[in-house]
Amino acid sequence: MSGSRQQALVDARKLVRTFASAPDPRRRAQAVLSELRHADDWPPAARREIEAADAWLRGSPPADSLEARLRLLLSRLGA
């Protein structure tokens, strides 16, 4: 399913807002990136940002760094 980037940002922000209560931070981070990837109207630079965050997540970063990285990504994409 594809959608708009604005809706993807709204849905991803909802997931990040409740990140601290997520039972599995890595799974929540994957869900955030999945929401962002579903949008089909990202400009190329934004798509690269999302892909870079996905590659970073696959590298198994420390769980305590996930939320900050996702918030940074969302601020870059929403600017």
N, CA, C and O atoms as a CHARMM CRD file, in Angstrom:
* protein
*
  316
    1    1 MET  N      0.84700  -1.17100   0.00000 PROA 1      0.00000
    2    1 MET  CA     0.00000   0.00000   0.00000 PROA 1      0.00000
    3    1 MET  C      0.89300   1.23600   0.00000 PROA 1      0.00000
    4    1 MET  O      1.90900   1.27700   0.69400 PROA 1      0.00000
    5    2 SER  N      0.51500   2.22500  -0.77000 PROA 2      0.00000
    6    2 SER  CA     1.27000   3.46600  -0.79500 PROA 2      0.00000
    7    2 SER  C      0.36700   4.59900  -0.33200 PROA 2      0.00000
    8    2 SER  O     -0.85800   4.47700  -0.31100 PROA 2      0.00000
    9    3 GLY  N      0.99300   5.68400   0.03200 PROA 3      0.00000
   10    3 GLY  CA     0.22800   6.82300   0.50900 PROA 3      0.00000
   11    3 GLY  C      1.03700   8.08200   0.38400 PROA 3      0.00000
   12    3 GLY  O      2.06500   8.11900  -0.29200 PROA 3      0.00000
   13    4 SER  N      0.56400   9.11100   1.04400 PROA 4      0.00000
   14    4 SER  CA     1.25600  10.38700   0.97300 PROA 4      0.00000
   15    4 SER  C      2.31700  10.48600   2.06200 PROA 4      0.00000
   16    4 SER  O      2.22800   9.83700   3.10400 PROA 4      0.00000
   17    5 ARG  N      3.29700  11.29400   1.80000 PROA 5      0.00000
   18    5 ARG  CA     4.35400  11.47200   2.80600 PROA 5      0.00000
   19    5 ARG  C      3.81800  12.18300   4.03900 PROA 5      0.00000
   20    5 ARG  O      4.29100  11.93100   5.14700 PROA 5      0.00000
   21    6 GLN  N      2.83600  13.07000   3.86800 PROA 6      0.00000
   22    6 GLN  CA     2.26800  13.75100   5.03400 PROA 6      0.00000
   23    6 GLN  C      1.60100  12.74800   5.97200 PROA 6      0.00000
   24    6 GLN  O      1.76300  12.82900   7.19000 PROA 6      0.00000
   25    7 GLN  N      0.85600  11.80700   5.40800 PROA 7      0.00000
   26    7 GLN  CA     0.21500  10.78700   6.24300 PROA 7      0.00000
   27    7 GLN  C      1.26800   9.87500   6.87000 PROA 7      0.00000
   28    7 GLN  O      1.12800   9.46700   8.02200 PROA 7      0.00000
   29    8 ALA  N      2.30700   9.56000   6.12600 PROA 8      0.00000
   30    8 ALA  CA     3.38500   8.72800   6.66900 PROA 8      0.00000
   31    8 ALA  C      4.05200   9.42300   7.85100 PROA 8      0.00000
   32    8 ALA  O      4.36300   8.78100   8.85400 PROA 8      0.00000
   33    9 LEU  N      4.27000  10.72300   7.74000 PROA 9      0.00000
   34    9 LEU  CA     4.86600  11.47600   8.84700 PROA 9      0.00000
   35    9 LEU  C      3.95200  11.48000  10.06800 PROA 9      0.00000
   36    9 LEU  O      4.42100  11.31300  11.19400 PROA 9      0.00000
   37   10 VAL  N      2.66400  11.66600   9.85500 PROA 10     0.00000
   38   10 VAL  CA     1.70800  11.65700  10.96900 PROA 10     0.00000
   39   10 VAL  C      1.74500  10.30300  11.67200 PROA 10     0.00000
   40   10 VAL  O      1.82700  10.23700  12.89800 PROA 10     0.00000
   41   11 ASP  N      1.68600   9.23500  10.90000 PROA 11     0.00000
   42   11 ASP  CA     1.67000   7.89000  11.48400 PROA 11     0.00000
   43   11 ASP  C      2.99000   7.56300  12.17700 PROA 11     0.00000
   44   11 ASP  O      2.99500   6.95800  13.24900 PROA 11     0.00000
   45   12 ALA  N      4.10500   7.96000  11.57200 PROA 12     0.00000
   46   12 ALA  CA     5.41500   7.70100  12.17500 PROA 12     0.00000
   47   12 ALA  C      5.58300   8.49900  13.46800 PROA 12     0.00000
   48   12 ALA  O      6.13600   7.99200  14.44400 PROA 12     0.00000
   49   13 ARG  N      5.11000   9.73400  13.47500 PROA 13     0.00000
   50   13 ARG  CA     5.20900  10.55000  14.69900 PROA 13     0.00000
   51   13 ARG  C      4.39800   9.94200  15.83800 PROA 13     0.00000
   52   13 ARG  O      4.81900   9.99200  16.99300 PROA 13     0.00000
   53   14 LYS  N      3.24800   9.37200  15.52400 PROA 14     0.00000
   54   14 LYS  CA     2.44700   8.70000  16.55600 PROA 14     0.00000
   55   14 LYS  C      3.23800   7.55700  17.17900 PROA 14     0.00000
   56   14 LYS  O      3.23100   7.38100  18.39700 PROA 14     0.00000
   57   15 LEU  N      3.91100   6.79100  16.34800 PROA 15     0.00000
   58   15 LEU  CA     4.69900   5.66600  16.85500 PROA 15     0.00000
   59   15 LEU  C      5.87700   6.14500  17.70100 PROA 15     0.00000
   60   15 LEU  O      6.20800   5.52500  18.71200 PROA 15     0.00000
   61   16 VAL  N      6.50400   7.23200  17.29700 PROA 16     0.00000
   62   16 VAL  CA     7.64800   7.74900  18.06100 PROA 16     0.00000
   63   16 VAL  C      7.18300   8.37500  19.37300 PROA 16     0.00000
   64   16 VAL  O      7.87800   8.28100  20.38500 PROA 16     0.00000
   65   17 ARG  N      6.02700   9.00300  19.36300 PROA 17     0.00000
   66   17 ARG  CA     5.50200   9.61300  20.58600 PROA 17     0.00000
   67   17 ARG  C      5.33000   8.58700  21.70500 PROA 17     0.00000
   68   17 ARG  O      5.50900   8.90700  22.88000 PROA 17     0.00000
   69   18 THR  N      4.98800   7.37400  21.34300 PROA 18     0.00000
   70   18 THR  CA     4.78200   6.32200  22.34600 PROA 18     0.00000
   71   18 THR  C      5.96000   5.34700  22.39300 PROA 18     0.00000
   72   18 THR  O      5.82200   4.22400  22.87700 PROA 18     0.00000
   73   19 PHE  N      7.09500   5.77100  21.89700 PROA 19     0.00000
   74   19 PHE  CA     8.26800   4.89600  21.79500 PROA 19     0.00000
   75   19 PHE  C      8.70300   4.36000  23.15400 PROA 19     0.00000
   76   19 PHE  O      9.03800   3.18200  23.27600 PROA 19     0.00000
   77   20 ALA  N      8.70100   5.20400  24.16500 PROA 20     0.00000
   78   20 ALA  CA     9.19300   4.79500  25.49000 PROA 20     0.00000
   79   20 ALA  C      8.38200   3.65100  26.07900 PROA 20     0.00000
   80   20 ALA  O      8.90600   2.87900  26.88200 PROA 20     0.00000
   81   21 SER  N      7.12900   3.52800  25.70100 PROA 21     0.00000
   82   21 SER  CA     6.29500   2.45800  26.25400 PROA 21     0.00000
   83   21 SER  C      6.28800   1.20000  25.38500 PROA 21     0.00000
   84   21 SER  O      5.60900   0.22500  25.70800 PROA 21     0.00000
   85   22 ALA  N      7.02800   1.21900  24.30300 PROA 22     0.00000
   86   22 ALA  CA     7.05400   0.05600  23.40700 PROA 22     0.00000
   87   22 ALA  C      7.78200  -1.11000  24.07100 PROA 22     0.00000
   88   22 ALA  O      8.86200  -0.91800  24.62800 PROA 22     0.00000
   89   23 PRO  N      7.21300  -2.31300  24.02400 PROA 23     0.00000
   90   23 PRO  CA     7.87500  -3.45800  24.64300 PROA 23     0.00000
   91   23 PRO  C      9.16000  -3.86400  23.91400 PROA 23     0.00000
   92   23 PRO  O     10.07600  -4.40800  24.53100 PROA 23     0.00000
   93   24 ASP  N      9.22800  -3.60700  22.62300 PROA 24     0.00000
   94   24 ASP  CA    10.40600  -3.96800  21.83100 PROA 24     0.00000
   95   24 ASP  C     10.83100  -2.74500  21.01000 PROA 24     0.00000
   96   24 ASP  O     10.26400  -2.48800  19.94800 PROA 24     0.00000
   97   25 PRO  N     11.82200  -1.99300  21.49200 PROA 25     0.00000
   98   25 PRO  CA    12.22500  -0.75800  20.80200 PROA 25     0.00000
   99   25 PRO  C     12.66000  -0.97500  19.35000 PROA 25     0.00000
  100   25 PRO  O     12.36500  -0.14900  18.48700 PROA 25     0.00000
  101   26 ARG  N     13.34800  -2.06400  19.08100 PROA 26     0.00000
  102   26 ARG  CA    13.79400  -2.30500  17.69700 PROA 26     0.00000
  103   26 ARG  C     12.60600  -2.55000  16.76400 PROA 26     0.00000
  104   26 ARG  O     12.57800  -2.06400  15.63300 PROA 26     0.00000
  105   27 ARG  N     11.65400  -3.29200  17.24500 PROA 27     0.00000
  106   27 ARG  CA    10.46700  -3.54600  16.42600 PROA 27     0.00000
  107   27 ARG  C      9.69300  -2.24700  16.19600 PROA 27     0.00000
  108   27 ARG  O      9.16600  -2.02300  15.10700 PROA 27     0.00000
  109   28 ARG  N      9.62600  -1.40200  17.20800 PROA 28     0.00000
  110   28 ARG  CA     8.94700  -0.11300  17.05600 PROA 28     0.00000
  111   28 ARG  C      9.70100   0.74600  16.04200 PROA 28     0.00000
  112   28 ARG  O      9.08100   1.40200  15.20400 PROA 28     0.00000
  113   29 ALA  N     11.02400   0.74700  16.11000 PROA 29     0.00000
  114   29 ALA  CA    11.81800   1.51500  15.15000 PROA 29     0.00000
  115   29 ALA  C     11.58100   1.00600  13.73000 PROA 29     0.00000
  116   29 ALA  O     11.47100   1.80100  12.79600 PROA 29     0.00000
  117   30 GLN  N     11.50300  -0.29800  13.56600 PROA 30     0.00000
  118   30 GLN  CA    11.21600  -0.86700  12.24700 PROA 30     0.00000
  119   30 GLN  C      9.83200  -0.43900  11.76300 PROA 30     0.00000
  120   30 GLN  O      9.64300  -0.17000  10.57700 PROA 30     0.00000
  121   31 ALA  N      8.87500  -0.37600  12.67300 PROA 31     0.00000
  122   31 ALA  CA     7.52000   0.05000  12.30600 PROA 31     0.00000
  123   31 ALA  C      7.50800   1.50900  11.84600 PROA 31     0.00000
  124   31 ALA  O      6.80500   1.86300  10.89900 PROA 31     0.00000
  125   32 VAL  N      8.28700   2.34600  12.51900 PROA 32     0.00000
  126   32 VAL  CA     8.38200   3.76000  12.12500 PROA 32     0.00000
  127   32 VAL  C      8.92300   3.86300  10.70100 PROA 32     0.00000
  128   32 VAL  O      8.36100   4.57000   9.86500 PROA 32     0.00000
  129   33 LEU  N     10.01000   3.16000  10.43700 PROA 33     0.00000
  130   33 LEU  CA    10.60500   3.21300   9.10000 PROA 33     0.00000
  131   33 LEU  C      9.67500   2.60800   8.05400 PROA 33     0.00000
  132   33 LEU  O      9.62400   3.08200   6.92000 PROA 33     0.00000
  133   34 SER  N      8.95500   1.58500   8.42100 PROA 34     0.00000
  134   34 SER  CA     7.99600   0.98000   7.50000 PROA 34     0.00000
  135   34 SER  C      6.91300   1.98700   7.10800 PROA 34     0.00000
  136   34 SER  O      6.54000   2.08500   5.93900 PROA 34     0.00000
  137   35 GLU  N      6.41600   2.72700   8.08500 PROA 35     0.00000
  138   35 GLU  CA     5.41600   3.76400   7.78300 PROA 35     0.00000
  139   35 GLU  C      5.98100   4.77400   6.78900 PROA 35     0.00000
  140   35 GLU  O      5.30200   5.16800   5.84100 PROA 35     0.00000
  141   36 LEU  N      7.20900   5.18400   7.00900 PROA 36     0.00000
  142   36 LEU  CA     7.81400   6.18400   6.13100 PROA 36     0.00000
  143   36 LEU  C      8.03700   5.62700   4.72500 PROA 36     0.00000
  144   36 LEU  O      7.84000   6.33500   3.73800 PROA 36     0.00000
  145   37 ARG  N      8.44400   4.37400   4.63200 PROA 37     0.00000
  146   37 ARG  CA     8.70000   3.77000   3.31700 PROA 37     0.00000
  147   37 ARG  C      7.42400   3.60100   2.49600 PROA 37     0.00000
  148   37 ARG  O      7.48900   3.54500   1.26800 PROA 37     0.00000
  149   38 HSD  N      6.27400   3.51900   3.14900 PROA 38     0.00000
  150   38 HSD  CA     5.02800   3.31200   2.41600 PROA 38     0.00000
  151   38 HSD  C      4.60600   4.51700   1.57800 PROA 38     0.00000
  152   38 HSD  O      3.82700   4.37000   0.63700 PROA 38     0.00000
  153   39 ALA  N      5.09900   5.67900   1.90200 PROA 39     0.00000
  154   39 ALA  CA     4.74900   6.86600   1.10800 PROA 39     0.00000
  155   39 ALA  C      5.45400   6.79000  -0.23900 PROA 39     0.00000
  156   39 ALA  O      6.62400   6.41600  -0.32100 PROA 39     0.00000
  157   40 ASP  N      4.73900   7.14300  -1.27500 PROA 40     0.00000
  158   40 ASP  CA     5.31500   7.04000  -2.61500 PROA 40     0.00000
  159   40 ASP  C      5.74100   8.38200  -3.19900 PROA 40     0.00000
  160   40 ASP  O      6.17200   8.44900  -4.35000 PROA 40     0.00000
  161   41 ASP  N      5.62300   9.44700  -2.41600 PROA 41     0.00000
  162   41 ASP  CA     5.92800  10.76300  -2.98100 PROA 41     0.00000
  163   41 ASP  C      7.09700  11.47700  -2.29700 PROA 41     0.00000
  164   41 ASP  O      7.16800  12.70600  -2.30400 PROA 41     0.00000
  165   42 TRP  N      8.01100  10.70300  -1.70700 PROA 42     0.00000
  166   42 TRP  CA     9.19500  11.32300  -1.10300 PROA 42     0.00000
  167   42 TRP  C     10.13700  11.82200  -2.19200 PROA 42     0.00000
  168   42 TRP  O     10.31900  11.14600  -3.20500 PROA 42     0.00000
  169   43 PRO  N     10.73600  12.98700  -2.00300 PROA 43     0.00000
  170   43 PRO  CA    11.78000  13.40900  -2.94000 PROA 43     0.00000
  171   43 PRO  C     12.99800  12.49100  -2.76000 PROA 43     0.00000
  172   43 PRO  O     13.13300  11.84400  -1.72100 PROA 43     0.00000
  173   44 PRO  N     13.87100  12.43000  -3.74800 PROA 44     0.00000
  174   44 PRO  CA    15.01600  11.52000  -3.67100 PROA 44     0.00000
  175   44 PRO  C     15.88400  11.70600  -2.41800 PROA 44     0.00000
  176   44 PRO  O     16.33300  10.71900  -1.83500 PROA 44     0.00000
  177   45 ALA  N     16.12300  12.93400  -2.00400 PROA 45     0.00000
  178   45 ALA  CA    16.96600  13.16500  -0.82100 PROA 45     0.00000
  179   45 ALA  C     16.31800  12.58500   0.43400 PROA 45     0.00000
  180   45 ALA  O     17.00500  12.01300   1.28000 PROA 45     0.00000
  181   46 ALA  N     15.01500  12.72800   0.55500 PROA 46     0.00000
  182   46 ALA  CA    14.30600  12.17600   1.71400 PROA 46     0.00000
  183   46 ALA  C     14.31900  10.65800   1.66800 PROA 46     0.00000
  184   46 ALA  O     14.49500  10.00700   2.69800 PROA 46     0.00000
  185   47 ARG  N     14.13600  10.09200   0.49500 PROA 47     0.00000
  186   47 ARG  CA    14.17600   8.63500   0.34600 PROA 47     0.00000
  187   47 ARG  C     15.54700   8.10800   0.78700 PROA 47     0.00000
  188   47 ARG  O     15.63500   7.06600   1.43600 PROA 47     0.00000
  189   48 ARG  N     16.60600   8.82700   0.43400 PROA 48     0.00000
  190   48 ARG  CA    17.95900   8.41100   0.86000 PROA 48     0.00000
  191   48 ARG  C     18.10200   8.48500   2.37400 PROA 48     0.00000
  192   48 ARG  O     18.74100   7.62100   2.97500 PROA 48     0.00000
  193   49 GLU  N     17.52000   9.50000   2.99700 PROA 49     0.00000
  194   49 GLU  CA    17.55400   9.62200   4.46900 PROA 49     0.00000
  195   49 GLU  C     16.87800   8.41600   5.11900 PROA 49     0.00000
  196   49 GLU  O     17.38900   7.85400   6.08800 PROA 49     0.00000
  197   50 ILE  N     15.74200   8.03000   4.58300 PROA 50     0.00000
  198   50 ILE  CA    15.00500   6.88600   5.12400 PROA 50     0.00000
  199   50 ILE  C     15.81300   5.60400   4.93200 PROA 50     0.00000
  200   50 ILE  O     15.90400   4.78300   5.84500 PROA 50     0.00000
  201   51 GLU  N     16.39500   5.43400   3.75900 PROA 51     0.00000
  202   51 GLU  CA    17.21000   4.24500   3.49100 PROA 51     0.00000
  203   51 GLU  C     18.43800   4.20500   4.39500 PROA 51     0.00000
  204   51 GLU  O     18.83200   3.13400   4.85800 PROA 51     0.00000
  205   52 ALA  N     19.04700   5.36400   4.64800 PROA 52     0.00000
  206   52 ALA  CA    20.21600   5.41600   5.53500 PROA 52     0.00000
  207   52 ALA  C     19.82500   5.04100   6.96000 PROA 52     0.00000
  208   52 ALA  O     20.56600   4.33200   7.64000 PROA 52     0.00000
  209   53 ALA  N     18.67800   5.50900   7.41200 PROA 53     0.00000
  210   53 ALA  CA    18.20800   5.15400   8.75500 PROA 53     0.00000
  211   53 ALA  C     17.91800   3.66000   8.84000 PROA 53     0.00000
  212   53 ALA  O     18.19600   3.02800   9.86000 PROA 53     0.00000
  213   54 ASP  N     17.36600   3.10300   7.78500 PROA 54     0.00000
  214   54 ASP  CA    17.08400   1.67100   7.75200 PROA 54     0.00000
  215   54 ASP  C     18.38300   0.86700   7.80700 PROA 54     0.00000
  216   54 ASP  O     18.46800  -0.12300   8.53400 PROA 54     0.00000
  217   55 ALA  N     19.37900   1.28200   7.05500 PROA 55     0.00000
  218   55 ALA  CA    20.67800   0.60000   7.08300 PROA 55     0.00000
  219   55 ALA  C     21.30200   0.70900   8.47100 PROA 55     0.00000
  220   55 ALA  O     21.87900  -0.25700   8.97100 PROA 55     0.00000
  221   56 TRP  N     21.19000   1.87300   9.08900 PROA 56     0.00000
  222   56 TRP  CA    21.71600   2.07500  10.44100 PROA 56     0.00000
  223   56 TRP  C     21.03000   1.12500  11.41300 PROA 56     0.00000
  224   56 TRP  O     21.68800   0.51900  12.25900 PROA 56     0.00000
  225   57 LEU  N     19.72000   0.99300  11.29900 PROA 57     0.00000
  226   57 LEU  CA    18.96600   0.11300  12.19400 PROA 57     0.00000
  227   57 LEU  C     19.36500  -1.35300  11.99500 PROA 57     0.00000
  228   57 LEU  O     19.44600  -2.10700  12.96500 PROA 57     0.00000
  229   58 ARG  N     19.61000  -1.75200  10.76700 PROA 58     0.00000
  230   58 ARG  CA    20.04100  -3.13200  10.50600 PROA 58     0.00000
  231   58 ARG  C     21.40600  -3.42100  11.10600 PROA 58     0.00000
  232   58 ARG  O     21.76300  -4.58400  11.29500 PROA 58     0.00000
  233   59 GLY  N     22.17700  -2.38000  11.40800 PROA 59     0.00000
  234   59 GLY  CA    23.48700  -2.54700  12.03100 PROA 59     0.00000
  235   59 GLY  C     23.41900  -2.79900  13.52700 PROA 59     0.00000
  236   59 GLY  O     24.45400  -2.84300  14.19100 PROA 59     0.00000
  237   60 SER  N     22.22500  -2.96400  14.06600 PROA 60     0.00000
  238   60 SER  CA    22.00100  -3.24600  15.49500 PROA 60     0.00000
  239   60 SER  C     22.61100  -2.19600  16.42000 PROA 60     0.00000
  240   60 SER  O     23.45200  -2.52300  17.25800 PROA 60     0.00000
  241   61 PRO  N     22.19600  -0.94000  16.27600 PROA 61     0.00000
  242   61 PRO  CA    22.69200   0.10400  17.17900 PROA 61     0.00000
  243   61 PRO  C     22.14300  -0.12200  18.59000 PROA 61     0.00000
  244   61 PRO  O     21.19100  -0.88100  18.76900 PROA 61     0.00000
  245   62 PRO  N     22.73200   0.52800  19.58300 PROA 62     0.00000
  246   62 PRO  CA    22.21600   0.39000  20.95300 PROA 62     0.00000
  247   62 PRO  C     20.75100   0.83400  21.02700 PROA 62     0.00000
  248   62 PRO  O     20.35600   1.82300  20.40800 PROA 62     0.00000
  249   63 ALA  N     19.97000   0.09700  21.78200 PROA 63     0.00000
  250   63 ALA  CA    18.53500   0.38500  21.88700 PROA 63     0.00000
  251   63 ALA  C     18.26800   1.78700  22.41700 PROA 63     0.00000
  252   63 ALA  O     17.27000   2.41000  22.05500 PROA 63     0.00000
  253   64 ASP  N     19.15500   2.28600  23.27500 PROA 64     0.00000
  254   64 ASP  CA    18.91400   3.61700  23.84500 PROA 64     0.00000
  255   64 ASP  C     19.19000   4.75400  22.86000 PROA 64     0.00000
  256   64 ASP  O     18.95100   5.91600  23.18600 PROA 64     0.00000
  257   65 SER  N     19.68400   4.44000  21.67100 PROA 65     0.00000
  258   65 SER  CA    19.92400   5.48000  20.66100 PROA 65     0.00000
  259   65 SER  C     18.82600   5.53100  19.60100 PROA 65     0.00000
  260   65 SER  O     18.81800   6.43100  18.76100 PROA 65     0.00000
  261   66 LEU  N     17.91400   4.58800  19.63200 PROA 66     0.00000
  262   66 LEU  CA    16.90800   4.48300  18.57300 PROA 66     0.00000
  263   66 LEU  C     15.95400   5.67500  18.52800 PROA 66     0.00000
  264   66 LEU  O     15.74200   6.26500  17.46900 PROA 66     0.00000
  265   67 GLU  N     15.39000   6.02200  19.66200 PROA 67     0.00000
  266   67 GLU  CA    14.38300   7.08700  19.67900 PROA 67     0.00000
  267   67 GLU  C     14.96400   8.42000  19.20600 PROA 67     0.00000
  268   67 GLU  O     14.33300   9.12700  18.42100 PROA 67     0.00000
  269   68 ALA  N     16.15200   8.76200  19.67400 PROA 68     0.00000
  270   68 ALA  CA    16.76700  10.03400  19.27600 PROA 68     0.00000
  271   68 ALA  C     17.02200  10.07000  17.77100 PROA 68     0.00000
  272   68 ALA  O     16.79900  11.09400  17.12500 PROA 68     0.00000
  273   69 ARG  N     17.48500   8.96300  17.22000 PROA 69     0.00000
  274   69 ARG  CA    17.76100   8.91400  15.78100 PROA 69     0.00000
  275   69 ARG  C     16.46500   9.05500  14.97800 PROA 69     0.00000
  276   69 ARG  O     16.43000   9.74600  13.96000 PROA 69     0.00000
  277   70 LEU  N     15.41800   8.40600  15.43700 PROA 70     0.00000
  278   70 LEU  CA    14.14100   8.51000  14.73000 PROA 70     0.00000
  279   70 LEU  C     13.56400   9.91800  14.81800 PROA 70     0.00000
  280   70 LEU  O     13.00800  10.42300  13.84200 PROA 70     0.00000
  281   71 ARG  N     13.69000  10.54800  15.96800 PROA 71     0.00000
  282   71 ARG  CA    13.21000  11.93400  16.10900 PROA 71     0.00000
  283   71 ARG  C     13.97900  12.86800  15.17200 PROA 71     0.00000
  284   71 ARG  O     13.39500  13.76300  14.56100 PROA 71     0.00000
  285   72 LEU  N     15.28500  12.65500  15.06700 PROA 72     0.00000
  286   72 LEU  CA    16.09600  13.45800  14.15300 PROA 72     0.00000
  287   72 LEU  C     15.64300  13.24400  12.70800 PROA 72     0.00000
  288   72 LEU  O     15.49700  14.20200  11.94800 PROA 72     0.00000
  289   73 LEU  N     15.42700  12.00200  12.34100 PROA 73     0.00000
  290   73 LEU  CA    14.96400  11.69600  10.99000 PROA 73     0.00000
  291   73 LEU  C     13.62700  12.38000  10.70300 PROA 73     0.00000
  292   73 LEU  O     13.45100  12.99200   9.64900 PROA 73     0.00000
  293   74 LEU  N     12.69700  12.27600  11.63300 PROA 74     0.00000
  294   74 LEU  CA    11.38500  12.90100  11.42600 PROA 74     0.00000
  295   74 LEU  C     11.48900  14.41800  11.31600 PROA 74     0.00000
  296   74 LEU  O     10.76800  15.03700  10.53300 PROA 74     0.00000
  297   75 SER  N     12.37900  15.01200  12.09500 PROA 75     0.00000
  298   75 SER  CA    12.52800  16.47000  11.99900 PROA 75     0.00000
  299   75 SER  C     13.11800  16.86300  10.64700 PROA 75     0.00000
  300   75 SER  O     12.74000  17.89000  10.08200 PROA 75     0.00000
  301   76 ARG  N     14.02900  16.06600  10.13200 PROA 76     0.00000
  302   76 ARG  CA    14.59800  16.35400   8.80700 PROA 76     0.00000
  303   76 ARG  C     13.56000  16.18000   7.70400 PROA 76     0.00000
  304   76 ARG  O     13.49300  16.98100   6.77200 PROA 76     0.00000
  305   77 LEU  N     12.76500  15.14600   7.81600 PROA 77     0.00000
  306   77 LEU  CA    11.77300  14.87300   6.77700 PROA 77     0.00000
  307   77 LEU  C     10.61100  15.85400   6.82100 PROA 77     0.00000
  308   77 LEU  O     10.01800  16.16900   5.78900 PROA 77     0.00000
  309   78 GLY  N     10.28800  16.33100   8.00800 PROA 78     0.00000
  310   78 GLY  CA     9.15200  17.22600   8.15500 PROA 78     0.00000
  311   78 GLY  C      9.47700  18.68700   7.94300 PROA 78     0.00000
  312   78 GLY  O      8.57800  19.52800   7.93400 PROA 78     0.00000
  313   79 ALA  N     10.74400  19.00000   7.77400 PROA 79     0.00000
  314   79 ALA  CA    11.16700  20.40300   7.63900 PROA 79     0.00000
  315   79 ALA  C     10.80900  20.97600   6.29000 PROA 79     0.00000
  316   79 ALA  O     11.09500  22.14200   6.01800 PROA 79     0.00000
